Amino acid sequence: MPSAFDFPGGIHPPERKQRSNQATLIDAALPSRVTLPLQQHSGQPATPCVTQGDQVKVGSMIAKREGMISSDVHASLSGVVTEVSATHISIEGDGHDTWQRLPSIDWQYEKPAVLLERLNESGIVGLGGAGFPTHIKARVVEHHAIHTLVMNAAECEPYITADDLTLRHYSSEVLEGAQIIARLCGAKNIVIGIEDNKPEAIEALKQALSLNQANGQPIDVELKVIPTRYPSGGERQLIKKLLDLNVPSGGLPADVGVLCHNPGTLLAVLYAVRDGQPLVSRVVTLTGEAIAQPGNRWVRLGTSVRGLLEQAGLNTLALNQVIQGGPMMGSPLLTPDTPVTKLTNCLIAATLEELPPAPPESPCIRCGECESVCPVALLPQQLHWYARAEDDKQLERYHLFDCIECGACSYVCPSQIALVDDYRDAKHRLRQQRIEATKAEHAKHRFEFRQARIAREEVEKQARKEARQAQSRRTPSSSAAASSGEVDLRGLRIAHAAAKASVRKAEKNLARVAQQDPQQPLDDLETQLATAKENLNAAELQLAQAQQQPTPTPAPSPSQESP
């Protein structure tokens, strides 16, 4: 049944999905060598835990996550580690494809903490493009009450059919993965949003839902088929379309009690929990007019893009560019000699005629077309002017960071203005300003904490001095010392509570920034969190030491002393 709700704007670009959705999903040939980047996710790069010459199996951990927002990296090929650098690890295959798996987990009975750790140690990230670590996203329940898990099966961007083919072949498994995530985040409802241009996937879902209902799945699942329109796969747009909920400006779906995952991620979750299989491969759409055999393939991470396209019959002479992702939000690869990563959902081997370069830009004619298609109801024309004028105050006022960079405004612009490029540049500039502001706030916090520590130490010193004097004189001044000790203990408790609040704030801020903007460097936020934790540890130690010290006993007054 179509949804009764809607979001503003949107466009209908040529879908160009038929070239890749007609063939069945197959395995790509096993590469002889893989190169695995240490950063295939939002946040910090992973840290290598192997050295050159080490023997590894498929699924062996080769790099551990670094910091809160990061993800482990696993070998996608059995063989020998031939190179370990600051950016990647290379493995030469032995041809045996020997696996190393983790023990299976019965997710319906195991504790959530065990499931979270499995997602963590399996290196699973969002496979829809952002690459946000799944174990961090599953912990959103610590700060938000989640009532609905949305399976984002819209796959609205042209060319891409990876989720379509995944659902055709693995509907039951994807639904079980959804049940796992729903249990982790406490969602009572699961809603699937899928565009009506995927009839085979819709039918496969209906059959799987009927089977699951007969078997009594813990959480009911509702399937909602929506009209095809770009960008209905945006989280805000899909949530509005399915649930009639508006994610607030600058907010996340969790702010309205919703969590979103795409089918590929949910399938990876099931494989990690049920089969003990880390994320070492993914479904990739291979398409474009420069290849003879388009389709979708299971591809080992680290496989060379050039080698993969050659398997699909690459016409090198006709090739003009290779785009990773879709034509609207993807980016051209500088060279096809790059590896497939966790974020590679589609590779378009395009000819010059297929995706020609944009014509030269002309002055804005103020037609208003960009405003009519914006799915976030922004004012792209004003944002364009303020971005080029570097009027940051107005950019904030007009909610620049609510822009999802879908490219709908650029697509319809008759003047061929690269509006999204303007917005990206402006966002980068504002991010740098925010980073500097965060550094300043961080420095101020450290200074205030130091001043508070010095003041507490001075109070402790004075209390000890007064206690010694009172003990020697056996006068009521001991009462003052005791009182000073009580005041100091109270101050330590306040400082401890403030330090705990600072850690919680830093964790929440780091997770929110990483999810809202996966491209933003998180070094400063990670440092701020680490310092907040150090401050908390120091406050806990000082409080524990103060609580262990005996409270000075007031000396008896002269009238109470024995004659």
NUFI-64497 format. One record per residue: y, x, z of N, C-alpha, C, O in turn; residue in three letters. Coordinates in steps of 0.05 Angstrom, whole numbers, plus 5000, padded with zeros to 4 digits. Layout:
<sites>
YXZYXZYXZYXZALA...
</sites>
This chain:
<sites>
497650175000500050005000502550185000502750355017MET504450144982506850304981508450275006508450065019PRO509850485014511550475037513950305032514950285010SER514950165054517249985051519850145056522050025053ALA519650395064522050545071522750735048521150775029PHE525050865051525851045029527851245039529151205059ASP528151465024530151665029532051665005531351574983PHE534551765008536451754986535851964965534252154969PRO537051924941536952124920534152164908532551984907GLY533752414900531252484887531452484857533252364845GLY529552624843529552644814526752614804524752614819ILE526452604778523852574765523552794743523652724719HIS523253044751522853254731520153224718518353094729PRO519753344694517053344682514953454701515353664713PRO512753304705510853384725509253634717508753814733GLU508353644692506853874681504453944699503854184703ARG503153754710500753804727498153784712496153884722LYS498153664689495653614675494253874665491853874661GLN495854084661494554324652492754444673490754584666ARG493254394698491654514719489854324735488154404749SER490254054732488753874748486353744733485053574743ASN485853844708483553734693480953894698478853774696GLN481254144705478854304710477954284739479654234757ALA475354324744474354314772475254564787475854764776THR475154534813475954764831473654964832471354884838LEU474155214826472155424825472955664841475255684850ILE471055844846471656104859472656304839471456334817ASP474756444845475656664829473756894832472356914853ALA473557064813471757304815472557474838474957504844ALA470557584852471157754875472558014866471458154848LEU474858074877476258324868474758574878473258564898PRO475258794865474059044874475859174895474959354910SER478359094896480159204915482258994923483058844906ARG483058994948485158814957487358964972486859174984VAL489758864970492058974985493258745001494258554990THR493158775027493958565046496558635059496558805077LEU498758495052501258545066501058475095499558295103PRO502558615112502558565140504358335148504258235170LEU505958235129507657995134506957795112507957805090GLN505257605120504557375103505157115117503756915113GLN507257125134507756895152510656915161511957125157HIS511556705174514256715187514156905211512056955223SER516457025217516657185241516157485236516857585214GLY514957615255514657905255512157985239510157845240GLN512258215225509858315212507658375233508258445255PRO505158355224502958435242502858735244503858885227ALA501558835265501259125270498359215263496459095274THR498059415246495259505239493659575263494659705282PRO491059505263489259585284486759735272484759765286CYS487059825247484959985235486260235224488760255222VAL484660435217485660685205484160735179482060625174THR485260915164484060985138481261085142480761255160GLN479360985126476561065128474860875144472360895144GLY476060675158474560485174472960305155473860225134ASP470460235164468860035150469559765161469659725186GLN469959565144470659295153468859095138467759145117VAL468658855150467258635138469258415132471558425141LYS468558215116470257995110470657845137468757755149VAL473157815145473757685171474357875193475157785215GLY473958135189474658335209477758335213479258335193SER478658345238481558355242482458645235481358835244MET484558655218485658915211488458955220489559175220ILE489758735229492558755239492958525259492258295253ALA494058595282494558405303497458305302499258445295LYS497758055310500457935310502258085329501358185350ARG504858095322506858235338508958045347510357925330GLU509158005373511157815383510157535383507857475377GLY511957355391511157065394510656935367508656805363MET512456985348512156855321511057065302512557235291ILE508457065298507157255281504257155277503556945288SER502657305262499957205256498157445250499057645237SER495657425259493657635253493057645223493357445209ASP492157875214491257915186488358015187487758185203VAL486757895170483857965169483058075142484358015121HIS480958235142479958345117478758115100477357945110ALA479558115074478457905056476258025038475357885020SER475458265044473458405028471958595046473158715064LEU469358625043467958815059467959085044467659095019SER468359295059468659555046469959755064469659755089GLY471559935052472860155066475860125065476960075043VAL477260165088480160175088481060435075480460645084VAL482560405053483460635038486360705043487160935037THR487960525053490760585058491860405080491260165081GLU493260525099494660375120497560465120498060705126VAL499460285114502260355113503860175131502660005145SER506460205131508160035147508359755136509259575150ALA507459715111507859445098505159315090505059075087THR503059475087500559345077498159515085498359745093HIS495759395081493259535084491559475059491359255050ILE490359685048488659665025485759705032485159875048SER483959555019481059575024479659594997480159444979ILE477959794995476259824971473559684977472259754996GLU472859494960470459334965467859494961467759684945GLY465759414976463159534973461259374956458959454951ASP462159134947460558964929458558794944457158634931GLY458358814971456358654986457558394997456058215003HIS460158385001461358145012460158065039459357825042ASP459958245057458758195083460858075102463158175103THR460057865116461957715132461657775162459557845172TRP463957735176463957745205465357485215467757465212GLN463857305226464957045235464957025265463557165279ARG466656845275466756785303464856565310463956415292LEU464056525336462256305343463456035337465855995339PRO461755845330462655575324463555435350462555495372SER465555255347466555115370466254815365466954715343ILE465254665385465154375384467954265393468454245417ASP469654205374472454145380472753895396474853855410TRP470853705395471153455409470853485439471653305454GLN469653705448469053735476470253985488470454015513TYR471154165471472254415481475154375491476554195482GLU475954545510478654525521480754605500480254775483LYS483154475501485254535481485954835481486554945459PRO485954965504486755245505484855415488485655605476ALA482255345488480355495472480855445442480655635426VAL481455205435482055145407484655285397484755395375LEU486655295415489155435408488555735403489655855385LEU486955845421486356135418484756185392485156395379GLU483055995384481556025359483556025335483256185317ARG485455845335487455835314489056095313489756205292LEU489656195337491156445339489556675328490656825311ASN487056715336485556945328484456915299483257105289GLU484856675287483956635259486156685239485656685215SER488656735248490756805230491756575213492656625190GLY491456325222492156105205495156045206496356045228ILE496356005183499155935180499355695162497355625148VAL501755575161502155355143501855445114503155625105GLY500055305099499455385071501155235051500655255027LEU503155085060504854935042507155095031508555005013GLY507555335042509755505032511255655053512155875049GLY511755525077513355655097511855875113513056075121ALA509255835117507656035130508156045160507856265172GLY508855825173509355825202506655835216504855675210PHE506256015236503756035250502755775262504255645277PRO500355685255499355425263498955405293499355185304THR498155615306497655595335500255555350500255425371HIS502455655339505055605352505955315347506955185365ILE505555225323506254945316504654745333505654535340LYS502154815339500454635355501354625384500754435398ALA502854825393503754825420506354665424507554665446ARG507254535403509754375405509554165427511654075437VAL507154085433506753885454507853975481508353815499VAL508154235485509254345510512154265514513154245537GLU513554205492516354125494516953845483519153745488HIS515153735468515653475456513153295458510853395458HIS513553035461511352845461510952765431512652645419ALA508552825421507952765393506252515392504152485405ILE507152315375505652065373504252045346502251895343HIS505152195325503952165298503652435285505452605285THR501252485274500852715256500952615227499552425220LEU502752735212503052665183501652875166502253115168VAL499752785150498552965130500252945105500352745092MET501553165099503353175076501753245051501453475044ASN500853035037499353075012500952994988499852954966ALA503652974991505252894969505253084946505053004922ALA505353344952505353554932507053474908506153444885GLU509653454914511453324895512553514874513553424853CYS512453774878513653964859512053984833509553974835GLU513354004810511854034785509954264785510354464800PRO507954254768505954454764503754474786501454504779TYR504554454811502754514833500654294837501354054839ILE498054364838495954164842493854264862491654154863THR494554464878492554574897491654374918489254344923ALA493554214929492754014949491253784936489353674948ASP491953714912490553504897487653574894485853414901ASP487053814884484253904881482853944907480453884909LEU484254034927483054064954482053794965479853774976THR483753584961482953324971480653204954478953064965LEU480653254929478453154912475753264921473753124921ARG475753514930473253654936472553654966470253664974HIS474553634983474153675012475453465029476553535051TYR475553215020477053015035476052985064477552965083SER473352965067472252925094472953165113473553125136SER472753405102473353645118476353645125476953715148GLU478053575107480953575113481553375135483153425153VAL480253135133480652935154479653025181480852965201LEU477453175181476553285207478453495218478953505242GLU479653655201481653845209484053695221485253785240GLY484753465209486953305220486353205248488053195265ALA483853125252482953035279483253255299484053205322GLN482653505292482853725310485753765319486353785342ILE487653775299490453815305491553575321493153615339ILE490753335314491653095329490853115358492353035376ALA488353205363487453235391489153445405489853405428ARG489753665392491253875404494053785412495053855433LEU495353635394498153565399498453295413500653205419CYS496253155418496352905432497152665415497952465426GLY497052695388497852475371495852245372493452285372ALA496852005373495151765374494751645346493151465342LYS496351745326496151635299496151865279497352075283ASN494651825257494652015235495451855210494151655203ILE497551935196498351805172498351995149499452225151VAL497151915126497052085103499051985083499051745076ILE500852155073502752085053502052225027501952475026GLY501452075006500652194980501952044957502151794958ILE502952194937504152064914502151934896499752004895GLU503051724882501151564866500351694840498951574824ASP501151944835500252084811497652244816496952424800ASN496252194838493852334844491552134849490452114871LYS490851984829488851764833486151864842484851734859PRO485152094832482552194840482552274870480652224884GLU484752404879484952484907485152234925484052234947ALA486552034916486851784931484151654935483451554956ILE482651644913479951514915478151674933476551564948GLU478251944931476552104949477352064978475552064996ALA479952034984480751985011479851715021478951685044LEU479951515004479051245012476051255019475251135039LYS474451385003471651405008471051555035469451475051GLN472551775039472151935063473051775088471751785109ALA475251615085476151455107474051235115473551185138LEU472851115094470850915099468451035114467350915133SER467651275106465451405119466151485147464451455165LEU468551585151469351665178469551435197468851455221ASN470551205187470750965204467950875212467650775234GLN466050895193463350815200462150995221460450905237ALA462951245221461851445240463451445266462751585285ASN465651295267467251265291468951515298468451635319GLY470851585281472651805286474451745310475251515314GLN475151945327476651885351479351755346480251585361PRO480751835324483451735319483451605291482551715272ILE484551365290484651215265486651355246488651465255ASP486051335220487751465200488651245180487151075172VAL491251265174492451075155493251225129494651425131GLU492451115106493151235081495451075068495250835065LEU497651215062499951085049500551225023501051465022LYS500351075001500951174974503851114968504650884970VAL505351314960508151284955508751344926507351494913ILE510951234915511651294887512351584883513251724901PRO511751684860512251964853515152014849516451894831THR516252184865519152264862519552524877518752554900ARG520952704865521552954877524152934893526052824882TYR524353024918522453184934521253024957521853064980PRO519452834951518252664972516552824990515852735012SER515753074983514153245000515753395021514553525038GLY518453375021519953485042519353345068518953105068GLY519153495090518353365116520153135123519152925130GLU522753175122524652965130524252715112524252495121ARG524052775086523852555066521252405070521152155069GLN519052545074516452415078516352245103515252025104LEU517452365125517452215150519151955148518351755159ILE521351975134522951735129521451535112521451295118LYS520051635092518551455073516251325087515751085083LYS514851465105512451355117513051205143511850995148LEU514851305159515151205186517951085192518450975213LEU519851115173522551015176523851155201525351025216ASP523351405204524551565226526351775213525751895193LEU528651815226530652015216530652265233531352255256ASN529752485222529852735236532752815239534252815220VAL533752865264536552915268537553175254535953355248PRO540153185249541353415236540753665253541253665278SER539753875241539154115255536554095272535854285286GLY535153875269532753835285530153885270530153965247GLY527953825283525253855272523753595274524553425290LEU521653555258520053305261519153255290518953025298PRO518653465305517753425333519853275349519153155369ALA522453295341524553155356524252855354525352715371ASP522752755334522252465333519352405337518352195330VAL517852595349515152555357513152575335510952455336GLY513752735314512052765290511353055285513053235289VAL508953105276508053365268506953345240505553155234LEU507653535222506853525194505053765187505653985195CYS502953715172501253925162500253845134500053605128HIS499854045117498853985090495754015090494654135108ASN494453905069491453905069490254185070488254215084PRO491454375057490254645057490154765085488254895093GLY492254715101492354815128490254685145488854815161THR489954425142488054275158485154355151483454365169LEU484654415126482054515118481454795131479254845140LEU483454965131483255225143482755205173481255355185ALA483955005186483554955215480554885220479354995238VAL479454715204476654635207474854875204473054925220LEU475355035183473655265178473755465201471755585208TYR476155495213476355685235474955585260473655735274ALA475155325265473955215290470955165286469355255303VAL470155025265467354955261465655195252463355225261ARG466755355233465155565221465955845231464556035223ASP468055875247468856135257469856315235469556555236GLY471056195214471956345191475056385192476556185190GLN475956625194478856675193479956615166478456575147PRO482656605164483956545139483856795121485456985125LEU482056805102481757035084481956945055481857115037VAL482056685049482356585022483756325022484056195043SER484756244999486055984996485855884967485156034949ARG486455624964486555514937489255574924491355524936VAL489155674900491555744885491455604858489455614844VAL493655484851493955364824494855584804496855714808THR493255614783493955794761494755624737493055474727LEU497155654728498055484706500255624690500855854694THR501355484671503355604653502155644625499755674622GLY503855644605502955654578502055934569501155964546GLU502456134586501556404579498756464588497856694585ALA497256264599494456304605492856094590493755874586ILE490356174583488656004567486855824583485955614573ALA486355894609484555734625485855664652485155764673GLN487855484651489155394676487255244693485255134684PRO487855224719486255084738486855174766488755314771GLY485055104785485355184813482955344821480655284813ASN483455544836481255734844481555804873483655834884ARG479155844886479055964912479556264908477956394894TRP481656374920482356654915482456804942483556704962VAL481257044942481357214966484157324968485357414949ARG485257314993487857424998487857714991485957864996LEU490057814980490258094973489458144944489858374935GLY488457944930487657984902490158034885492257904890THR489958204866492258264848492958014831491157894819SER495457944830496357714814495757764785494857594770VAL496258014776495658074748492658044741491957914721ARG490958144759488158124754487257834755485457754739GLY488357674772487657384774488457234749486957074739LEU490857294739491757154714490157254690489657094672LEU489257504690487657594668484957454668483857414647GLU483857384691481457234692481856954679479956844668GLN484256854681484856594669485756614640486756414629ALA485456844628486156874599489056924595490256774578GLY490257114608493057164606493757274578492457464569LEU495857164566496957264540499357424548501557324551ASN498957684549501057864559503557864540505757874550THR503057834515505257834495506957584498509457594495LEU505757354505507257114508508557084535510356914539ALA507657234555508657204582511557294584512257514576LEU513157124596516057184601516557244630517957434637ASN515357084648515657124677513356984692512156804682GLN512857084716510856954734512456854758513757004772VAL512156594763513556464785511456404807509356284802ILE512056494831510356424854511456174867513756174876GLN509855964868510755704878511355534854510455584832GLY513055324858513755144836516255234822517655414831GLY516955094800519455174785521955094800524155204794PRO521854914819524254824833524954994857527255064862MET522855064873523355214898521955484899522355634918MET520455544878519055804877520956024869523355984866GLY519756264867521456504860519856674841517456714843SER521256784821519956964801519057224815520457334831PRO516657314808515657564818516957794802517257774778LEU517758004816518958234803516858374785517558484764LEU514358354793512158474778509658324784509258244807THR507858284765505258154771503358334786501158244794PRO504158584790502458774806502958734835503458934850ASP502958494844503258424873500858264881499458144865THR500258264907497858124917498357824923500557734929PRO496257674921496257394931496357404961494857554974VAL498057234973498257225002497656945012497056764996THR497956905038497456645050499556435040499056195041LYS501756535029503956355020503756294990505356134980LEU501756404976501556364947499956114941497556114941THR501355894937500055644930499855594900498255434891ASN501555734884501555684855502755934841504556064851CYS501555994818502556204801502956094773501055994760LEU505456094764506155984737506656224718508556364721ILE504856254699505156464679506656324655505456204638ALA509356344656510956194637511856354613512456594615ALA511956214591513056334567516156284567517156134583THR517456424549520356394547521156114539523156004549LEU519555984521520155714512519655514534520955304535GLU517655564550516855384571518955354593519755134600GLU519855584603521955584624524155784615524256014625LEU525955694598528055864588530155914609530355764628PRO531656134607533756184627535955974625536355854604PRO537355934647539455734648541755824631542356064629ALA543155624618545555694602547755804620547555774645PRO549855924608552056024625553355794641553555564631PRO554355864664555655664681558355584670559855754659GLU559055324673561655224666563055114691561755084711SER565655064689567054964713566054684720565154524703PRO566154624746565254364756567154144744569554174745CYS565853924735567453704723567653474743568653264736ILE566653514767566753314788565553044780566652834785ARG563253064767561852814758560452674781560052434779CYS559752814802558452694825555452654822554152534839GLY554252764800551352744797549852874819547752774828GLU550753104828549353254849549253084875547153084889CYS551352944881551352774906549352554904548052484923GLU549052434880547352204877544352274879542752094886SER543652524875540752594876540052744901537652804905VAL541952814918541352964943539552804961540352584970CYS537252904968535352754985536152755015534952625031PRO538252915022539152925049541852785053542952795075VAL542852665031545452525032547652715039549452635055ALA547652955029549853145033551853115011551552944994LEU553953285012556053284991555953554977557453734984LEU554153594958553753854946556253974933556654214934PRO557953804922560353904909562154044929563154264924GLN562653914952564254024972563054284984564354484989GLN560354274988559054514998559354744979559654974987LEU559154684953559554894932562255024935562455274934HIS564354864937567054974939567455134964568455364964TRP566555024987566955165012565155415014565955605027TYR562855415001561155645001562555874986562556104995ALA563655814963565056024947567656114960568556344957ARG568855934975571356014990570756135017572556235031ALA568156145024567256255050568656115073569456235093GLU568955855070570155685091567955595110566855375107ASP567255765128564855715145565155475163563255335169ASP567555425172568055195190567354935175566054755186LYS568254915150567654675134564754655127563554435125GLN563454885122560554885116559054775139557154615135LEU559754845163558454735187558954445189557154285196GLU561454365184562154085186560653915166559853685173ARG560054015142558653865122555653915123554153865103TYR554654025145551754055150550254215129548254125118HIS551254455124550054625104547054675110545354675092LEU546454715136543654795143541754555141539354595145PHE542754315136540954095131539854105102537953965095ASP541154265085540254285057537454405057536954615069CYS535554285043532854385041532354555016530054645011ILE534454615002534354784978532254694958530854854946GLU532154424954530154314935530954364906529254354889CYS533554414901534454464874535054214857535654244834GLY534953974869535553734854538353734844538853644821ALA540253834860543053834851543454024828544853954809CYS542254264829542454454807541154334781542154384759SER538954184785537454084763539153884746538953884721TYR540753724759542253514745545153604738546553464724VAL545953844747548753924742549253974713548054154701CYS551053824700551653864671553154124666553254224643PRO554354244687555754494684553954734689554854964687SER551454684695549454894699550255084722549855324721GLN551454974743552255134766549855174784548454984791ILE549355424791547155484809547855414838548355594854ALA547955164843548955064869547255174892548255264913LEU544555174889542855264910543255554917543155634940VAL543855714897544456004902546956024919546956194937ASP548955864914551355864931550655804960551555934979ASP548955594964548255514991546555735005547055785029TYR544755864991543156075003544956305012544556405034ARG546856384995548656605003550256525027550656685045ASP551256275028552856195051551156175076552056255098ALA548656085073546956075097546356355107546356405132LYS545956545089545456815098547856925113547457055134HIS550256875104552656965118552856845145553556985165ARG552356585147552556445173550356535192550856545216LEU548056585181545856685198546656955211546156995235ARG547757125195548657385206550657345228550557495248GLN552457155225554457105246553056995271553857065293GLN551056825267549656715290548056935304547856935329ARG546957125289545557345301547357505319546657585341ILE549757565308551757715324552557565349552857685370GLU552857295346553657135369551357135390551857145414ALA548857135380546557135398546457405413545857415437THR547057625398547057885411549157895433548657995455LYS551557785427553657785447552957625472553357705495ALA551657385467550857225489548657365506548657345530GLU546857495491544757645504545857865522544957905545HIS547858015511549058225527550558115552550458235573ALA551857885548553257755570551257675592551757705616LYS548957565583546857475602545857715618545457695642HIS545357945604544258175618546358285638545558365660ARG548958275630550958375648551158195673551258295696PHE551057935669551157745692548757775710548957765735GLU546357825698543957855714544158115731543458125754PHE545258325718545658575732547558545756547058635778ARG549858405751551758355772550558195795551058255819GLN548857995788547557835808545658005824545457975849ALA544258185811542258355825543758545844542858585867ARG546058655835547558835852548558685877548558785899ILE549458435872550458275895548258215915548658225939ALA545858145904543658095922542858335938542358325962ARG542858565925542158815939544158875961543358975982GLU546658815956548758865976548358686000548758766023GLU547658425994547158236016544758326032544858316057VAL542658416019540358516033541058756051540158776074GLU542558936039543359176054544959096079544559206101LYS546858916076548558826098546858686119547258716143GLN544858516110543158376129541458566145541158536169ALA540458776132538858976147540559126167539659176190ARG543059196159544859336177545459166202545359266224LYS546058906197546658736220544258686237544458656261GLU541858676225539458636241538958876259538258846282ALA539459126248539059366265541059366288540359436311ARG543559296282545559296303544959086324545259146348GLN544058856315543458646334541058716352540958656375ALA539058856339536758936354537459136376536359136398GLN539259316369540059526388541759406411541559486434SER543459216404545159096425543958856438544858766459ARG541858746426540658496436542758286441542858176462ARG544358236420546458036421545957826401544257856383THR547357596403547057376383547657456355547257296336PRO548657706351549257776323546757776306546957766282SER544357786319541857776304541757506289540557496267SER542857306301542857046287544357066260543456936241SER546457216260547957246235546257396215546257326191ALA544657596224542957736206540857556195540257556171ALA539657386212537657196203538857006182537656946162ALA541356916189542756736170543156876144542856746123SER543957136145544457276120541857296104541857276080SER539557346119536957356105536357106091535257106069GLY536956876104536356616092538056576067537056466047GLU540556646069542356616046541356786023541356696000VAL540457036029539457206008536857095995536657095971ASP535056986011532656866001533256635983531956595962LEU535156475991535956255974537156345947536556235926ARG538756565948539756675924537556775905537756745881GLY535556895917533357005901531856775888530956795865LEU531456555902530056315890531756205867530556125847ARG534356195870536056095849535856275824535656185802ILE535856545830535656735807532956705793532856735769ALA530856665809528256635797528056385780526956395758HIS529156165789529155925773530755955748530055865726ALA533056095750534756145726533256315706533456275682ALA531756515716530256695698528056535684527556585660ALA526756355697524656195685525856015663524755985642LYS528155895669529455725650530355885625530255795603ALA531156135630532056305608529656375589529956375565SER527256415601524956475585524156225568523556245544VAL524255995581523555745566525555695543524755625521ARG528055745549530155705528529755905505529955825482LYS529156155512528756355491526256295474526356325450ALA524056205487521656135472522255895453521455905429GLU523555695463524155455447525955525424525655425402LYS528055685429529955765409528555925387529155885363ASN526856115395525456275376523656105358523656145333LEU522055925369520255755354521855575335521055535312ALA524055465344525655285328526955435304526755335282ARG528055665309529355815287527255895267527755885243VAL524955995276522856085258521755855241521155895217ALA521655615252520555385236522755275218522055195195GLN525255275227527355165210527955355187528655265164GLN527855605192528655805172526656045172527256245185ASP524456015158522356225158523356495148522156705154PRO525456495132526456755120528256905139528857145134GLN529156785161531056925178529657135195527557085207GLN530657385196529557585214529657495243531657385252PRO527557545258527357455285527357675306526857635329LEU528057915297527958145315529658105340528758155362ASP532158015336533957975359532957755377533157785402ASP531857545366530857325383528357415398528057345421LEU526657575385524357685399525157865421524057865443GLU527258035416528258215437529458055460529058125484THR530857845454532057675475529857555492530057535517GLN527657465480525457345495524057555512523457505535LEU523657795501522458015517524158085541523058125563ALA526758105537528558165560528557945580528557995605THR528457695571528357465590525857475607525857415630ALA523557555594521057585609521257815629520157795651LYS522558035621522858255639524558175664523858245686GLU526658025658528357925680526757735699527057745723ASN525057575686523457395703521457545720521157485744LEU520257755709518357915725519858045748518758055770ASN522258155742523758285764524558085785524358145809ALA525357845777526157635796523757545813524057505837ALA521457525800518957445815518257665836517457595858GLU518557915828517858135846519758135870518958165893LEU522358115864524358115886523957875905524157905929GLN523257645894522857415911520357445928520357375952LEU518257555916515757595931516157795954515157755976ALA517658005948518258205969519858085991519358146015GLN521857925984523557806005521957606022522357586046ALA520057456009518457266024516557396043515757286063GLN515657646036513757786053515057906077513757966097GLN517757956076519158076099519457876121520257646116GLN518857946146519257766169522157696173523857866171PRO522657446179525357356185526157456212524757416232THR528457586214529357696241529557466261530457246256PRO528557526285528557326307531157366323531657586333THR532657156327535157176343534557276371532657186384PRO536157456380535857556408536857346427538657186421ALA535657326451536457126470539357176480540157406482PRO540656966486543456986496543357096525541257086538SER545557196534545657296562544757096582543457166602PRO545356846578544556636598541656596598540556496618SER540156676576537256636574535756876584533356856589GLN537157106587535757346595534957336625536257196641GLU532857466632531857476660533857636677534957826668SER534257546701536157696718535057966726536358116741PRO
</sites>
